[in-house]
Amino acid sequence: MTAPAAKTQSRIVLAGGSGFIGRSLATHFARHGHDVAVLTRNAEAREDGVREVDWNGRTLGSWAKELDGAAAVVNLTGTSINVRHTDKHRREIISSRVESVRAIADAIAASTAPTPVWVQSSAVGIYGNAGDALCDESAPHGSDFMADVCEQWEAAFRAALTPSTRRVVLRFGVVLGSEGGALPTLASLARWGLGGTVGSGRQYISWIHRDDLVTLVARAITTPMSGPYNAANHVPETNAAFMKRLRQVVHRPWSPPAPAFAVKIGSYVMGFEPSVALHGQRCVPRRLDEEGFAFAHENLSESLKSLLS
């Protein structure tokens, strides 16, 4: 009797997957039996069963074979926005996103067995500095730099010629995790007594717990989602409320506020862009609601406690 053939693992490709979101996704998919390939500029051997593959994020190369026959590709590529937005940095922020989308599109087009699903990251920054306006996926787009970044990012994705591939855009809110992103830095500042209200404090922070984001990406791969979705939960908080809850969690009941002019001065000294802290969006996940997605983490205080314990 012929022995049954070994079951082939389905491959998930994470482009730009070396950051904390990518690491969380890689761990999730590897634990669920997938062959996970992370496309990164500095590939290293790992002990968790995840493979890292060199790519430059801009042009076709040997990495493209990872997409041939893959179950899905998730593109997280993009230079950090947490820098001064000089002309040079602005060009790099945009080009790193747009060129990675085009490279992935070229790889899918060159595949014998094109991947059936492409999940593309974007950001709620597409709505600009939206004030109190409630932004679902049909809300008007903003006119500031970050809105322009997201517009060009998503336009490149829409223009990709991949007719056999279902495509999903997830507009990330602030992703809260203990391993990276904004939260560890904010928590450290709060512990040092520097976790006060930023600017007016009225700018909204639309957020999502890391675990909900992982669940959402997995859902985007396995269900017929298509088009743009707000990857942020139902409880956006103003900066003032967010920082108050964070201070409570780290046992610092009060910190001096940081008025807008001080944030702008500090940005020049420390090399960050003040608009990242002073602008905000109040987003809701209308399309996810319509499709029955349930968030597991929508209590900010409980989420902060669990992540920072």
Protein Blocks (a to p, Z undefined) as FASTA:
>chain_A
ZZdddddddddddehilbmklmmmmmmmmmnopacddddfbdcddfeopacdddehlagc
fklmmmgopabdcdfbdcdfkbcfdfklmmmmmmmmmmmmmmmmmmmmmpmbdcfbdcdd
ddfklnopnkjaccdfkbccdfbfklmmmmmmmmmmmmpccfkbccddddddddddfkgc
jllmmmmmmmnopaccehjllaccddddfklmmmmmmmmmmpccehjdddbdfkdcdfkl
mmmmmmmmnopabacdddfklmmmmmmmnopafklmmgccddddfklmmnopacfblcfk
lmmmmmmZZ
